[in-house]
């Protein structure tokens, strides 16, 4: 096949570099402010896609170097493929994290994974913060616009990915942090089920979501800032983007321990409550899910310290308020009243147990499930939130080096190679390599990634048994003493 033909996916013309073709900045949908996404048509003439589209509206996130963007209409995706041919390669659609406030698909270079695994990688932008997740339903605005954007991106993939050498019948939906939570929510959203066939969840599930009360309270606070005279949607639609970001920041300050805009259990796209989400069937697809041993240590860093509950009093209150005194006391007894004990509690409340419980419910339903924990410690933060990204993707910069604990050489590089091998095997075949056993309720096998990997039966067994499948909604009870 000649080089020109290899880069032409219909009228989408890509750029070939190092054996992979990339198409950057493809508009997959259009949306007015607070409007539902509508799929964008393909270009009518051959068009080169050499540059990323702008990130969706967001403030600067110092922790991982994300830059401020005031660009609306930024529903772009990026495609990486070995060739635009008829090979029908497995596809992975990556949903980025960033606390539903920051990040972009352009932050993840899919070329190395596409080349190593002979797969097609798609990275996606979706609306964030106030413009993607604030509850303005009393003004007729659909809830969860950011999730609806993700569904639109998956629909675009279904309709177009064959042009790029991909198989629309073998799509893996994957994400980390807010992206992982998105994956878990789309597994509970029937509208999304036909659009993906495997799922990967890295550090996050259905508990970092707002219930109806929290969504309405936070939405009301945003409106009081941006529409103080009560004009309604016309005023909200005209306000400058800078004011939107300032309001988002102010609402975050007013509600420490949560994020100012996040997905909402709405009884429409999603279940109506956490309790209903915990009993909603998931689709019968393979799932790979895991967490990092010291997730909460990431939130010791400047710029993100107020994002989630980290103190023992706040964590304890969540447990007592939602699970009752007996269950809360049983759980808290597993965590010493020390800095290390409180960090373990913060990790389990926010990330580890919800991710683990989601995967266990999926396995209990008889669906193929694999579970992992990343244990490899860096120099300062142990194995914190987002450390897995530094082994999966070619993330550069001092912040990512800090999370990983050093440059990607030696044992760290060997770990990255093993992590990618399993991950890509799952994307290709719906299972990791054979040295990673499947999880089930009897053996409870979990794969531990470290300098040398091993699979063990049960992890943190006493803590796990004390939780007994319970989760708490982190944003429930806003307005109480923090």
Residue pairs with C-beta under 8 A, 6 or more apart in sequence:
1 83
1 85
3 16
5 84
6 16
6 21
6 83
6 84
6 85
7 13
7 14
7 15
7 16
7 21
7 84
8 14
8 46
8 84
9 23
9 79
9 84
9 160
9 163
9 164
9 165
10 42
10 160
10 163
11 42
11 43
11 44
11 45
11 46
11 47
12 23
12 26
12 42
12 43
12 47
12 49
12 79
12 163
12 164
13 23
13 46
13 47
13 48
13 49
14 21
14 22
14 23
14 48
14 49
14 79
14 81
14 84
15 21
15 22
15 23
15 24
15 48
15 49
15 50
17 111
18 111
18 115
19 82
19 115
20 80
20 81
20 82
20 111
20 114
20 115
21 80
21 81
21 82
21 83
21 84
21 164
22 78
22 79
22 80
22 110
22 111
23 49
23 78
23 79
23 80
23 164
24 49
24 50
24 51
24 52
24 53
24 78
24 106
25 49
25 50
25 51
25 52
25 53
25 76
25 78
26 49
26 53
26 76
26 77
26 78
26 79
27 40
27 53
27 75
27 76
28 39
28 40
28 75
28 76
28 77
28 124
28 152
28 153
28 156
29 37
29 38
29 39
29 40
29 75
29 149
29 152
29 153
29 156
30 37
30 38
30 40
30 73
30 75
31 37
31 38
31 73
31 75
31 127
31 145
31 149
32 237
33 72
33 131
33 236
33 237
34 131
34 136
34 139
34 141
34 145
34 233
34 236
34 237
35 145
36 142
36 145
36 148
37 75
37 145
37 148
37 149
37 152
38 152
39 152
39 155
39 156
39 159
40 75
40 156
42 160
52 76
52 78
52 104
52 105
52 106
53 74
53 76
53 106
53 125
54 69
54 71
54 74
54 76
55 66
55 67
55 69
55 71
55 74
55 103
55 104
55 106
55 125
56 69
56 71
56 72
56 74
56 75
56 104
56 125
56 126
56 127
56 128
56 131
56 132
57 69
57 70
57 71
57 72
57 74
57 127
57 128
57 129
57 131
57 241
57 244
57 245
58 66
58 68
58 69
58 98
58 101
58 102
58 103
58 128
58 129
58 245
59 68
59 101
59 102
59 245
59 248
59 249
60 66
60 67
60 68
61 98
61 101
61 102
61 103
61 303
62 302
62 303
63 298
63 301
63 302
63 303
63 304
63 399
64 98
64 102
64 386
64 397
64 399
64 400
65 397
65 399
66 98
66 102
66 103
66 104
66 107
68 245
69 104
70 241
70 242
70 245
72 131
72 241
74 125
75 125
75 126
75 127
75 149
75 152
75 153
76 105
76 125
77 105
77 122
77 123
77 124
77 125
77 153
77 156
78 105
78 106
78 110
78 122
78 123
79 110
79 120
79 121
79 122
79 161
79 164
80 109
80 110
80 111
80 113
80 114
80 120
80 121
80 122
81 89
81 114
81 120
81 121
81 164
81 165
81 166
82 89
82 114
82 115
82 118
82 165
83 165
84 163
84 164
84 165
85 165
86 165
87 118
87 165
88 162
88 165
88 166
88 167
88 170
89 118
89 119
89 120
89 165
89 166
89 167
90 117
90 119
90 120
90 166
90 167
90 170
90 171
90 172
90 427
90 428
91 119
91 120
91 121
91 122
91 157
91 161
91 166
91 167
91 168
91 170
91 171
91 172
92 113
92 119
92 120
92 121
92 122
92 171
92 172
92 173
92 174
92 200
92 427
93 122
93 124
93 153
93 154
93 157
93 171
93 172
93 173
93 174
93 196
94 105
94 108
94 110
94 121
94 122
94 123
94 124
94 174
94 175
94 179
95 124
95 126
95 150
95 173
95 174
95 175
95 178
95 179
95 180
95 182
95 183
96 103
96 104
96 105
96 107
96 108
96 123
96 124
96 175
96 176
96 178
96 179
97 103
97 175
97 176
97 177
97 178
97 179
97 180
97 204
97 386
98 128
98 177
98 178
99 177
99 178
99 259
99 304
99 307
100 128
100 129
100 132
100 133
100 146
100 178
100 259
100 261
100 262
100 263
101 128
101 129
101 248
101 259
101 260
101 261
102 128
103 128
103 178
104 125
105 123
105 124
105 125
106 123
106 125
107 123
107 395
108 123
108 393
109 393
109 394
110 121
110 122
110 123
111 121
112 393
112 394
113 119
113 121
113 392
113 393
113 420
113 423
113 424
114 120
114 121
116 420
116 424
117 420
117 424
117 427
117 428
118 428
119 424
119 427
119 428
120 161
120 164
120 165
120 166
122 153
122 157
122 161
124 149
124 150
124 153
125 149
126 132
126 146
126 147
126 149
126 150
126 153
127 133
127 145
127 146
127 149
128 146
128 261
129 244
129 245
129 248
129 260
129 261
130 222
130 244
130 245
130 247
130 248
130 260
130 261
131 145
131 244
132 145
132 146
132 149
132 261
133 144
133 145
133 146
133 261
133 262
133 263
133 264
134 218
134 219
134 222
134 260
134 261
135 143
135 210
135 215
135 216
135 218
135 219
135 264
136 219
136 222
136 223
136 233
136 236
137 143
137 219
137 266
138 216
138 219
139 232
139 233
139 236
140 233
141 233
142 148
142 268
143 215
143 264
143 266
143 268
143 269
144 263
144 264
144 266
144 269
144 270
146 263
147 182
147 185
147 186
147 189
147 263
147 269
147 270
148 269
150 182
150 186
150 192
151 186
151 189
151 191
151 192
151 195
154 171
154 173
154 186
154 192
154 195
154 196
155 195
157 166
157 168
157 171
157 195
158 168
158 171
158 194
158 195
159 168
161 167
161 168
161 171
162 168
169 197
170 197
170 198
171 195
171 196
171 197
171 198
172 196
172 197
172 198
172 199
172 200
172 426
172 427
173 183
173 186
173 195
173 196
173 198
173 199
173 200
174 183
174 199
174 200
174 201
174 202
174 427
175 181
175 182
175 183
175 200
175 201
175 202
175 204
176 202
176 203
176 204
176 386
176 388
176 389
177 202
177 203
177 204
177 385
177 386
178 204
178 208
178 262
179 202
179 204
180 201
180 202
180 203
180 204
180 205
180 289
180 355
181 204
181 205
181 206
181 208
181 209
181 263
182 263
183 199
183 200
183 201
184 201
184 204
184 205
184 206
184 358
185 206
185 209
185 263
185 270
186 192
186 196
187 193
187 199
187 282
187 283
187 287
187 362
188 206
188 270
188 271
188 277
188 280
188 282
189 269
189 270
191 269
193 283
196 285
197 285
197 430
198 285
198 286
198 287
198 288
198 426
198 427
198 430
199 285
199 286
199 287
199 288
200 287
200 288
200 289
200 423
200 426
200 427
201 287
201 288
201 289
201 290
201 355
201 358
201 359
202 289
202 290
202 291
202 388
202 389
203 290
203 291
203 292
203 295
203 351
203 355
203 385
203 386
203 388
204 351
204 354
204 355
205 289
205 354
205 355
205 357
205 358
205 471
206 274
206 277
206 278
206 354
206 358
206 471
207 274
207 350
207 354
207 471
207 472
207 473
207 474
208 259
208 262
208 308
208 350
208 354
208 474
208 475
209 262
209 263
209 264
209 265
209 270
209 274
209 277
209 473
209 475
210 218
210 258
210 262
210 263
210 264
210 265
210 475
211 264
211 265
211 273
211 274
211 473
211 475
211 476
212 264
212 265
212 266
212 272
212 273
213 476
213 478
214 258
214 264
214 475
214 476
214 478
215 264
215 266
217 478
217 479
218 251
218 255
218 260
218 261
218 478
221 251
221 254
221 255
222 247
222 248
222 251
222 260
222 261
223 236
225 246
225 247
225 250
225 251
226 235
226 236
226 239
226 243
226 244
226 247
227 235
227 236
227 239
229 235
248 260
248 261
249 260
251 260
251 261
252 259
252 260
252 306
253 306
255 478
255 482
256 306
256 482
257 306
257 307
257 308
257 309
257 310
257 314
257 474
257 482
258 307
258 308
258 309
258 474
258 475
258 478
259 307
259 475
262 475
263 270
264 270
265 271
265 272
265 273
265 274
265 276
265 277
266 272
270 277
271 277
271 280
274 471
274 473
274 476
278 357
278 361
278 471
281 365
282 361
282 362
282 365
282 367
283 367
284 365
284 366
284 367
285 367
285 368
286 367
286 368
286 369
286 370
286 426
286 430
286 431
287 359
287 362
287 363
287 367
287 368
287 369
287 370
288 369
288 370
288 371
288 372
288 422
288 423
288 426
288 432
289 355
289 356
289 358
289 359
289 362
289 369
289 370
289 371
289 372
290 355
290 371
290 372
290 373
290 374
290 388
290 447
291 347
291 351
291 352
291 355
291 356
291 373
291 374
292 351
292 373
292 374
292 383
292 384
292 385
292 386
292 387
292 388
293 347
293 373
293 374
293 375
293 382
293 383
294 343
294 347
294 377
294 381
294 382
294 383
294 384
295 346
295 347
295 350
295 351
295 352
295 384
295 385
296 308
296 310
296 343
296 346
296 347
296 350
296 351
296 384
296 385
297 343
297 381
297 382
297 384
297 385
298 304
298 381
298 384
298 385
298 386
298 387
298 403
299 305
299 307
299 308
299 310
299 346
299 385
300 310
300 381
301 381
308 346
308 350
308 474
309 315
309 318
309 346
309 349
309 350
309 474
310 342
310 346
311 342
312 337
312 342
312 345
314 482
315 342
315 345
315 346
315 349
316 328
316 332
317 477
317 480
318 349
318 472
318 474
318 476
318 477
319 327
319 328
319 331
319 332
319 349
319 472
320 328
321 476
321 477
321 480
322 472
322 473
322 476
323 331
323 470
323 472
327 468
327 470
330 466
331 463
331 466
331 467
331 470
332 345
333 466
334 462
334 463
334 466
335 341
335 342
335 344
335 345
335 348
335 463
344 463
348 463
348 467
349 472
349 474
350 474
351 385
352 373
353 464
353 467
353 470
353 471
354 471
356 371
356 464
357 467
357 469
357 470
357 471
359 369
359 371
359 439
360 369
360 439
360 441
360 469
361 469
362 369
363 369
363 439
363 440
363 441
364 441
368 430
368 431
368 438
369 438
369 439
369 440
370 426
370 431
370 432
370 436
370 438
370 439
370 447
371 439
371 445
371 446
371 447
372 436
372 446
372 447
372 448
372 449
373 446
373 447
373 448
373 449
373 459
374 383
374 387
374 388
374 391
374 419
374 449
375 383
375 448
375 449
375 450
376 383
376 387
376 391
376 405
376 412
376 415
376 449
376 450
376 451
377 383
377 405
378 384
378 387
378 402
378 403
378 404
378 405
378 406
379 402
379 405
379 406
380 402
380 405
381 387
381 402
381 403
384 403
386 403
387 403
387 404
388 419
389 395
389 400
389 403
390 400
390 401
390 403
390 404
390 408
390 416
391 404
391 408
391 412
391 415
391 416
391 419
391 420
391 449
392 416
392 419
392 420
392 423
401 407
404 412
405 412
406 412
408 416
411 451
415 449
415 450
415 451
418 449
418 453
419 449
421 433
422 432
422 433
422 436
422 447
423 432
425 431
425 432
425 433
426 432
431 438
432 447
435 453
435 455
436 447
436 455
437 443
437 445
437 447
437 455
438 445
439 445
439 446
443 457
444 457
444 458
444 459
445 455
445 456
445 457
446 455
446 456
446 457
446 458
446 459
447 453
447 454
447 455
448 454
448 455
448 456
448 459
458 464
